Structures are given as C-alpha cells and as structure tokens.
Amino acid sequence: MDISSLTSKLLRKNFGRGPEACYAYANEQFLVFYIRGFMSPLESILLENGNPDNIDISRNIVMKTVLNQLKGIIELEFEQDVECFYHDWNYPQNTGMITVQFEGDITKQVHQDNGSIDLKPLVDEVERISILVQKKPEKTEAFFISPKMYLVKRDGILVQIEKQLIIKGYEQTLMVTKDELEKSYLHRDSRFEEIFRNPVADIFVDWDFSEDRSIMCFVLK
C-alpha cells in the first residue's frame, strides 16, 4: 500500500493528476503496478480525435522522469538494484501497468495455488503469436504474480530490419507500430481465455529494445 501510494504521488507530481487507483503486486524479482483511471483532459481529447500515438509519445517522455525518481526509492526500500522498467497503457479502458524487474528476488516466491494455470500452455501460445507477428523468441518465460496476474518475458525477439530501424533513429515509430500489430493478434487470434479459464481484462506489452527483450502482463477479470 505504501509503494502504491508513493507511485500515485509521483504520477500526480509529473503529470498534473494522479490515477484513481494504483495496486502493487510482487513475486520473486518482479514488482507490478496495475493502474486505473489515469487520463488527463488533454489526452481524452486526443483519444476522441483518433490520436493515441501522440499520447504514447508524450507519456513516454514524462514516464522517463517518473521511473528515474521511482528507481532510487524502490532500490532503497527493497535493497535490490532495478534491472529494467516496463510500462504500457490501455487508453480505451483507462488502465495501465508499470513492471519493475529487479536483479534479484525482492520477495519469497509465492507459489501458485491449485486453481492457478499451467504456465507451459501460456508460453506456447505467446510463442505462437510471436511467430505470426515477427519470429519465435530465443527464450520465453512465464511468471505467476497473483491469481489474477501473470507475466511473460521474451528475449531475442527483434528481426534484423527492426534492429536497423532502431539504429537509424526510428525507435518510437517502431514501438508504436509493434504495439498496434502485436496487440491486434493477442486480442483477436489468441486462446488466452481458454488457457486462463477466465476472461482477460487487460493485456499489456512493452519492449526494451536495447536488451532485445519484452514483457507481457495479463490481468484477469
């Protein structure tokens, strides 16, 4: 609750308004924030006029400041170095996620209960979708965070033309394009609800191009 409140305050300080709700979940080396109700009046107007790309660009700029401020605080609190941050937003539903991956575990492992899913079919399905969009990841891992939240981490997902676009400075354009393309397949051509045995409320995806890595966050209803 304390780290959720602090994150809400940092978002309010940098964006001019805070989220209606911010929930934090931790397991092993991950800390995940699930955010609701975080859309400014200006962003609402941009969304109504069909400009979500502009919201993405502006949020990415401000989020760099937020995450830099958050990094020092949570490293001190959890006594672990942060390896990387990920964040993504579902504008139509006005929800978002921030995922922090630490270099070591910050909690004792919370084991899945008997009602939780087998992670192997989840890994297989993510790899199947990845092949349709780009290529099979070199490594795919799934993580149980809570009964209503799962993470999938993919390493080695960029194809050569994407790497060249990043070198030439088209990182932001590539990010927006990959986001739209991959999510269309994740929502339209996947069987995640069958795997989870539960409706999926949100799917978030972000990339760390410098490390050729991606995080997916599945939030269940």
WOKA-V570574 format. One record per run of one state. SS is the DSSP state (A for helix, B for strand, O for the rest). FROM is the first residue (numbers start at 1). TO is the last residue. If there is no record, write none. Layout:
ss = {SS SS}
from = {FROM FROM}
to = {TO TO}
//
This chain:
ss = {O A O B O B O A O A O B O B O A O B O B O A O A O A O B A O B O}
from = {1 2 16 21 28 30 37 41 49 52 79 82 91 95 103 119 134 139 147 149 156 160 168 171 189 192 197 200 209 212 213 221}
to = {1 15 20 27 29 36 40 48 51 78 81 90 94 102 118 133 138 146 148 155 159 167 170 188 191 196 199 208 211 212 220 221}
//
